[in-house]
Amino acid sequence: MAITIKDLSYGYPSAQSLIFENFNTEFAPGITLLKGYSGCGKSTLLRIIASLIRPQKGQIITHSKYKYGSSQYLRKDIGFVFQQLNLLPLANLKRNVELAASLAGKNKNAANDWLKLFGLDQLTDRKPASLSGGQQQRAAIARCLAKQPSIVLLDEPTSGLDDLNTSVIKQVLHEKLPAHCICVIATHDSRIDPIANEIHDFNTYLPMEEHLQEMARKPNFTPE
Ligand SMILES: Nc1ncnc2c1ncn2[C@@H]1O[C@H](COP(=O)(O)OP(=O)(O)OP(=O)(O)O)[C@@H](O)[C@H]1O
């Protein structure tokens, strides 16, 4: 059981160059962190695994019972939390979670339980816009897990969060993801490292953008 990326080549139609060229990698069940400099392609790879964008070349082979790219694959077996979160603005938290579970064919009555796990049980009637950033981030992950997908893709799930919010997210992911689930997290946040089964460091196998390389070579350049 794995997600296998085979000979992947992809460049955005509007861009001159490819982000991935004959790229190969594999993700095993458990939590894998994708690390690497900003702009190296972490979010793009998550979107490709989700089949939201299609590679010009290569294969994505998954353990999902649904065909890669089919509407069922995306609706039932992919849980994706984008950096923009995409909670439904007119629905309260409970309805947001119920809808995601129903569309995936899962039990919508468990919505409150998922929200409770993330400490949101007092806020189930609130609309997303009335919540703090950390509460919205926890709600978006609760909604994703309520689908019980076999592939969970999280894009910077703890960026900008304090240690308490980050701990809640870490603990639920660590304790509640089923053993067969493949969870890939794009992140710069080393606070998540302890729950990772594997860390893929893109810096070691993708070339950095030229202008960043140039800046890094300057004698008085001191990145934090
Ligand atoms: N819709 C798009 N159209 C054209 N180019 C894009 C698009 N989205 C991203 N890119 C470019 O593709 C490259 C990879 O972007 P991506 O968002 O995958 O990087 P990332 O590693 O996730 O970055 P970050 O850590 O900053 O989130 C970047 O050079 C970016 O400018």
The ligand as a Gaussian input file, in Angstrom:
#p B3LYP/6-31G(d) Opt

LIG

0 1
 N       -1.447000      28.607000     -10.528000
 C       -0.159000      28.780000     -10.808000
 N        0.235000      29.232000     -12.030000
 C        1.531000      29.398000     -12.341000
 N        2.557000      29.127000     -11.483000
 C        2.232000      28.680000     -10.256000
 C        0.877000      28.483000      -9.854000
 N        0.864000      28.015000      -8.578000
 C        2.157000      27.939000      -8.198000
 N        2.977000      28.332000      -9.200000
 C        4.453000      28.347000      -9.177000
 O        4.888000      26.996000      -9.038000
 C        6.024000      26.928000      -8.163000
 C        5.703000      25.963000      -7.036000
 O        4.655000      26.534000      -6.238000
 P        4.073000      25.776000      -4.952000
 O        2.954000      26.604000      -4.430000
 O        3.815000      24.367000      -5.322000
 O        5.345000      25.842000      -3.955000
 P        5.455000      25.488000      -2.406000
 O        6.691000      24.669000      -2.246000
 O        4.187000      24.896000      -1.917000
 O        5.666000      26.934000      -1.758000
 P        5.315000      27.499000      -0.281000
 O        6.211000      26.756000       0.695000
 O        5.670000      28.938000      -0.393000
 O        3.841000      27.257000      -0.048000
 C        6.309000      28.348000      -7.699000
 O        7.370000      28.860000      -8.480000
 C        5.005000      29.101000      -7.974000
 O        5.247000      30.450000      -8.279000

